């Protein structure tokens, strides 16, 4: 395991900007685009995006890809109506 990252305001701001650039480079992002059209403030929420950046140790490209994939999986599993909300236990069916 490499050294600990120090989350400075500059690192956070730069990483969020790089992640946005990487998202824009992804060709296939239909579910992401749908979610963005439904509720842009949810899709652009920095707290949500930071979860993906932290998961990839602030590497913008893989974080962006996982973020876009996240919306595709949500659409497949829960339908388009759940794209822009946090999934809760009540959203699961008996089979889940």
N, C-alpha and C positions, 0 to 999 in steps of 0.2 A: 504494500500500500504506500503510495507516494505521500508527500507532505500535505499538511492541512492547508486548505484554501482559506484565505481571509477575505470575507465578503465586504469589500469596501463599496461605498456608493458609486465610485467610478467603475469598478468591475461590474457591478450590477447594471448600471446604465449602458455600458458598452456591450455587455452580453445580451441584454434585451434588444438592443439595436441590431446586433449581428444576427440574433435569432430571427428577427423580423425580416431581414434581408434574405436569410436562408429559406424561410417559409415562402417568400415570393419567388424563389428559384425553383421550387418544387412544382413539377408539371401537373401531376394528378393530385388534386386536393378538393374534390367535389364536396365531400362532407364538411370539410373546413369552410369552404366558401358558403355553403348553405347555412352553417352555424353563424358565420360572420354576418350574413344578410339578415338572419333572424334576431340576433342580439349581439352587436359588435362589442359592447362593453364587457360581455362575458368572455368572448374570444380574445380580446386584447387586455384582459385583466393581468397585471404584472404578477400578482400572487400566484395565479394559476401557472403562468409561464415559468416562474421561478422554480416551481416543483420539477419541471422537466429539465431546466438548466442545472439544477443541483444534482439531479439523477444522472446527468452526463458530465459532472464536474466542470460545468460552464463551457462545454464544447458545443458551440451553437448549431453546427450542422446536424449532429445526431439528435440533439434536443428538438430541433425543428421538425425533423422527420418523425420522431416519436409523437410529437404534439399533433401533427397532421394525422398520423395513424390512429391516435387516440379518438379523434372525431369520427373516423371511418368505423372503428370498432364500436363506438357508442351507437352509431346509426344502425349497424348490423345487429347488435344485441338488443337495443331498446327502442329503435325507431327514431325517425327524424324529430318527433316532438320532444324527445328527451335530450337532444344535442346540446342545448344551452342551459342545462340545469345539472346540479350535482346529483348523482345517482344515490338513492337512499334505499333502505331495506324494503320500504313499501313499493318501490319500483320493480322489485323482483317478483317473478311468478312462482307458483308452487314447484315447478320443474327446476327452477334455478337453485 
